[in-house]
Amino acid sequence: MPASAQSKTAAPQPSGGATAEGATALRPHAEQAFAGELAALAAQDDRPRPARWRLSPWAVATYLLGGTLPDGTVITPKYVGPRRIVEVAVTTLATDRALLLLGVPGTAKTWVSEHLAAAVSGDSTLLVQGTAGTPEEAIRYGWNYARLLAHGPSRDALVPSPVMRAMAEGMTARVEELTRIPADVQDTLITILSEKTLPIPELGEEVQAVRGFNLIATANDRDRGVNDLSSALRRRFNTVVLPLPESAEAEVDIVTRRVEQLGRSLDLPAAPDGMAEIQRVVTVFRELRDGMTDDGRTKLKSPSGTLSTAEAISVVTSGLALAAHFGDGVLRPADVAAGILGAVVRDPAADRVVWQEYLETVVREREGWTDFYRACREVSA
């Protein structure tokens, strides 16, 4: 899962990307935000690198999982989870197999995809965003119709897709939410991934992928049945399932790190003594998600939403903004109560019953949670 966006020393700020106007980007790309770490890894990376890779597979895994380099440079973890998952994902990209990151919402699929592309190719922007309306041109190529009408089909009139560019330049392309793309459009990837070519019949030409090209796709477990992958396409991928955090401690660590990063990018003051509320948010999400209290004594009904780690990060970040702008700067139960209610109650009828039962049977009786119970009751009224 995503961790904090610290830089190459113990407690620095991540370097921000600059826009064309010179202003700091609200959300720099991974290769911009962590340029210092990537440069430090490249400088000390003496292991074999696949063709056109900026780093060796070992260094890519270190970039994602974190560590300390021989010169003392601290590489902050971008993903908190089983090491083997990252190793398998990185190794897949070093072969001729494409990588499919699969998981429920909020398991950092997009985050991992971006950081893998940044570490391998130094560019995470060769991206196709999958939707129900994604056309074939988004994966193959399109045309500049003014030039097409004026001069006919030509290379100058052709508009390459991010995938075509990645093939020609030996880079890593990304396809987000693959299963949301219509099935016939998905299957345009079959020739690309199996033959490593992209035919251009209008010109009687083709683009052949050069060494270094590969593709990372993400898909949502909950979307199975929307546009299932054909067996032919699925065979072209090595699938890696990203799990939810195994323990509450790991999830609290993830939320804390990511909230710190987001808080800095939004210029929010650090909230003193906010750990108690972060732990509370994570506890509520995990218990409702698992249908059981932490002590295993009480079974619970689960709401319709996913209550992912990403949603917990959003709840805490919103709470920090409330505390900073409308409170005393200290993160309190009242700052996170409304966010939790919005995350839990997606179905106004069924989910509200689940939430009320949880409040009255668990939260109300839990020692030290009186203020949280009152804040939640107030926003739930």
BELNORRA-V916499 format. One record per backbone hydrogen bond with DSSP energy under -0.5 kcal/mol. NH is the residue of the N-H (numbers start at 1). CO is the residue of the C=O. If there is no record, write none. Layout:
nh->NH co->CO
nh->NH co->CO
//
This chain:
nh->3 co->78
nh->5 co->257
nh->12 co->9
nh->15 co->33
nh->19 co->23
nh->22 co->19
nh->25 co->17
nh->32 co->29
nh->33 co->29
nh->34 co->30
nh->35 co->32
nh->38 co->34
nh->39 co->35
nh->40 co->36
nh->41 co->37
nh->42 co->38
nh->43 co->39
nh->44 co->40
nh->45 co->41
nh->46 co->44
nh->53 co->50
nh->54 co->120
nh->57 co->48
nh->60 co->56
nh->61 co->57
nh->62 co->58
nh->63 co->59
nh->64 co->60
nh->65 co->61
nh->66 co->62
nh->67 co->75
nh->69 co->73
nh->72 co->69
nh->74 co->8
nh->75 co->67
nh->75 co->73
nh->76 co->74
nh->78 co->64
nh->79 co->64
nh->80 co->1
nh->81 co->79
nh->85 co->82
nh->86 co->82
nh->87 co->83
nh->88 co->84
nh->89 co->85
nh->90 co->86
nh->91 co->87
nh->92 co->88
nh->93 co->89
nh->94 co->90
nh->94 co->91
nh->95 co->92
nh->97 co->92
nh->98 co->236
nh->99 co->215
nh->100 co->238
nh->101 co->99
nh->101 co->217
nh->102 co->100
nh->102 co->240
nh->103 co->219
nh->107 co->104
nh->112 co->108
nh->113 co->109
nh->114 co->110
nh->115 co->111
nh->116 co->112
nh->117 co->113
nh->118 co->114
nh->119 co->115
nh->120 co->116
nh->121 co->117
nh->122 co->117
nh->122 co->118
nh->123 co->117
nh->127 co->125
nh->128 co->174
nh->129 co->127
nh->130 co->128
nh->130 co->176
nh->134 co->131
nh->138 co->135
nh->139 co->136
nh->140 co->136
nh->142 co->159
nh->144 co->157
nh->145 co->143
nh->148 co->144
nh->149 co->145
nh->150 co->146
nh->151 co->147
nh->152 co->147
nh->152 co->148
nh->158 co->154
nh->158 co->155
nh->159 co->142
nh->160 co->158
nh->161 co->140
nh->165 co->161
nh->166 co->162
nh->167 co->163
nh->168 co->164
nh->169 co->165
nh->170 co->166
nh->171 co->166
nh->173 co->171
nh->173 co->214
nh->174 co->126
nh->175 co->216
nh->176 co->128
nh->178 co->218
nh->180 co->177
nh->181 co->178
nh->185 co->182
nh->186 co->182
nh->187 co->183
nh->188 co->185
nh->189 co->186
nh->190 co->187
nh->192 co->188
nh->193 co->189
nh->194 co->190
nh->195 co->191
nh->196 co->191
nh->196 co->192
nh->197 co->191
nh->198 co->207
nh->200 co->205
nh->203 co->200
nh->204 co->200
nh->205 co->200
nh->207 co->198
nh->208 co->206
nh->209 co->196
nh->210 co->167
nh->213 co->210
nh->214 co->171
nh->216 co->173
nh->217 co->99
nh->218 co->175
nh->219 co->101
nh->221 co->103
nh->223 co->220
nh->224 co->221
nh->226 co->223
nh->227 co->223
nh->234 co->230
nh->235 co->231
nh->236 co->233
nh->237 co->234
nh->238 co->98
nh->239 co->237
nh->240 co->100
nh->242 co->102
nh->242 co->240
nh->243 co->241
nh->251 co->247
nh->252 co->248
nh->253 co->249
nh->254 co->250
nh->255 co->251
nh->256 co->252
nh->257 co->253
nh->258 co->254
nh->259 co->255
nh->260 co->256
nh->261 co->257
nh->262 co->258
nh->263 co->259
nh->264 co->260
nh->265 co->261
nh->266 co->262
nh->267 co->264
nh->268 co->263
nh->272 co->270
nh->274 co->271
nh->278 co->274
nh->279 co->275
nh->280 co->276
nh->281 co->277
nh->282 co->278
nh->283 co->279
nh->284 co->280
nh->285 co->281
nh->286 co->282
nh->287 co->283
nh->288 co->284
nh->289 co->285
nh->290 co->286
nh->291 co->287
nh->292 co->287
nh->293 co->298
nh->296 co->293
nh->300 co->291
nh->312 co->308
nh->313 co->309
nh->314 co->310
nh->315 co->311
nh->316 co->312
nh->317 co->313
nh->318 co->314
nh->319 co->315
nh->320 co->316
nh->321 co->317
nh->322 co->318
nh->323 co->319
nh->324 co->320
nh->325 co->321
nh->326 co->322
nh->327 co->323
nh->329 co->323
nh->331 co->272
nh->331 co->329
nh->335 co->332
nh->336 co->332
nh->336 co->333
nh->337 co->333
nh->338 co->334
nh->340 co->336
nh->341 co->337
nh->342 co->338
nh->343 co->339
nh->344 co->340
nh->345 co->341
nh->346 co->344
nh->348 co->346
nh->351 co->347
nh->352 co->347
nh->353 co->349
nh->354 co->350
nh->355 co->351
nh->356 co->352
nh->357 co->353
nh->358 co->354
nh->359 co->355
nh->360 co->356
nh->361 co->357
nh->362 co->358
nh->363 co->358
nh->364 co->359
nh->366 co->362
nh->366 co->363
nh->369 co->366
nh->373 co->369
nh->374 co->370
nh->375 co->371
nh->376 co->372
nh->377 co->373
nh->378 co->374
nh->379 co->375
nh->380 co->376
nh->381 co->377
//
